[in-house]
Amino acid sequence: MKTEITMTDTTTSTDTSIHEKLDKLQALEDIRVLKGRYWRYVDTKQWAAFEKLWAPDSSFSDRSANFSCSTPAGIVEAISGALETVTSIHQGTPSELEILGPDTARGIWSMTDVLFYPSPSPETQPNAGITIRGYGHYVEQYVKIDGRWVFKKSDLYRLRLERTEATNTEYPPDFSV
């Protein structure tokens, strides 16, 4: 016995809410991808791609470092300059995102980052040989421009910074078992 299933178009007012929910879910996913690219582009120093993640009138601040900048080019210049010789690793955890309208959203991301400063010379790099671990939150605003979500504002609040100096001791040359 063969069963046939047919579907009919039953457009009702609830379909609009389903479409709105799907649009909202798509926006949430697009913003999550945006943030993932942010961290990857910073850590891999892909500055041209990183610049495209920002709205023309965007701003960034790191509140613990009294560091702020604006415009995509200014943000890239400031962040790439600060991380020029640094190996960075950023990790984010699930976010709190809120879609405010079809083209606006805001969010909070819990984050951890590790910055490894090389050890060439303390005279040229005040953090030479230092590792900094940061824990905190990004508080952000997003806008949709030409069908694409971008950062409007990103403020980094660090709850804790830990500095570790790389040290080692000489191994005894006559040590043997």
C-alpha positions in Angstrom: 0.0 0.0 0.0 1.4 3.3 -1.0 0.6 6.5 0.9 0.6 9.9 -0.8 1.2 13.1 1.1 0.2 16.3 -0.5 0.9 19.8 0.8 -1.3 22.8 0.2 -0.4 26.4 0.6 -1.9 27.5 3.8 -0.4 30.9 4.2 -1.6 32.5 7.5 -0.5 35.1 9.9 1.6 32.5 11.7 3.7 32.0 8.6 4.9 35.5 8.9 6.1 34.8 12.4 7.9 31.7 11.2 9.7 33.7 8.5 10.6 36.4 11.1 11.9 33.7 13.4 14.0 32.2 10.6 15.3 35.6 9.7 16.2 36.1 13.3 18.0 32.8 13.5 19.9 33.6 10.3 21.0 37.0 11.8 22.2 35.3 15.0 24.2 32.8 13.0 25.6 35.5 10.8 26.8 37.5 13.8 28.4 34.4 15.4 30.3 33.8 12.1 31.3 37.5 12.1 32.8 37.2 15.6 34.5 33.9 14.7 36.2 35.7 11.8 37.2 38.5 14.1 39.2 36.2 16.3 40.7 34.2 13.5 41.7 37.2 11.4 43.3 38.9 14.5 45.2 35.7 15.4 46.4 35.0 11.9 47.0 38.7 11.2 44.7 38.9 8.1 44.4 42.6 8.4 42.7 43.4 5.1 40.0 40.8 5.8 39.7 42.1 9.4 39.1 45.6 8.1 36.1 44.5 6.1 34.3 43.3 9.3 33.7 46.9 10.5 31.1 49.6 9.7 32.5 52.9 8.3 31.7 54.7 11.5 32.7 51.9 13.9 34.7 52.1 17.1 36.8 49.7 19.3 38.0 50.1 22.8 40.0 47.9 25.3 38.9 49.4 28.6 41.7 47.8 30.6 44.4 49.3 28.4 42.8 52.7 28.0 42.9 52.0 24.3 40.4 53.2 21.8 40.2 53.8 18.0 37.6 54.4 15.3 37.0 53.7 11.6 37.9 50.4 10.0 41.4 51.7 9.0 42.1 53.2 12.4 41.0 50.0 14.2 43.3 47.9 12.0 46.2 50.3 12.4 45.9 50.3 16.2 45.3 46.6 16.7 47.8 45.4 14.2 50.4 47.7 15.6 49.7 46.5 19.2 50.0 42.8 18.1 52.7 43.2 15.4 55.3 40.9 17.1 52.8 39.1 19.3 51.4 35.6 18.9 47.7 35.8 20.0 45.1 33.2 20.7 41.5 34.3 21.2 38.7 32.0 22.4 35.1 33.0 22.9 32.3 31.2 24.5 28.6 31.2 23.7 27.2 34.7 23.4 24.2 36.6 24.5 22.8 38.1 21.3 19.8 40.3 20.8 18.4 41.3 17.4 17.0 44.8 17.9 15.6 45.3 14.4 16.2 44.1 10.8 19.5 45.9 10.7 20.7 46.3 14.3 21.8 43.9 17.0 23.8 43.8 20.2 25.7 41.2 22.1 28.0 40.2 24.9 30.7 37.5 24.4 32.7 35.9 27.2 36.3 35.6 26.1 39.8 34.5 27.0 42.9 35.5 25.2 46.6 34.7 25.5 49.3 37.0 24.1 52.8 35.7 23.8 55.5 38.4 23.5 58.8 37.4 21.9 62.0 37.8 23.8 64.3 39.8 21.5 65.3 42.7 23.8 63.6 44.4 26.7 64.9 47.7 25.4 62.8 47.5 22.2 59.8 45.6 23.7 58.7 46.3 27.2 56.8 43.1 27.4 59.6 40.9 26.0 59.3 37.3 27.1 56.0 38.0 28.8 52.8 36.0 28.4 49.5 37.8 29.2 46.3 35.9 29.7 43.1 37.9 29.7 39.6 37.1 30.8 36.6 39.2 30.2 33.7 40.3 27.9 33.2 42.0 24.6 30.1 44.2 24.7 29.2 44.9 21.0 26.8 46.5 18.6 26.2 45.3 15.1 24.6 46.8 12.0 23.6 45.2 8.7 24.9 47.0 5.7 24.2 45.8 2.1 22.9 42.5 3.4 26.0 41.8 5.6 26.4 42.1 9.4 29.4 44.1 10.6 30.7 45.6 13.8 29.4 49.0 14.8 31.0 49.1 18.2 33.2 46.7 20.2 34.2 47.4 23.8 36.5 44.9 25.6 36.2 44.7 29.4 38.8 42.5 31.1 37.9 41.1 34.4 41.4 39.8 35.0 44.8 40.0 33.4 47.6 37.7 34.3 51.3 38.4 33.4 53.7 35.6 33.4 57.4 36.1 32.7 59.2 33.3 30.8 62.1 32.1 32.9 64.4 29.2 32.9 67.3 27.9 34.9 70.5 26.4 33.7 70.5 22.6 33.7 73.4 21.2 35.7 76.0 20.1 33.1 77.2 17.2 35.2 73.8 15.8 36.0 73.4 12.1 35.1 71.6 9.1 36.4 
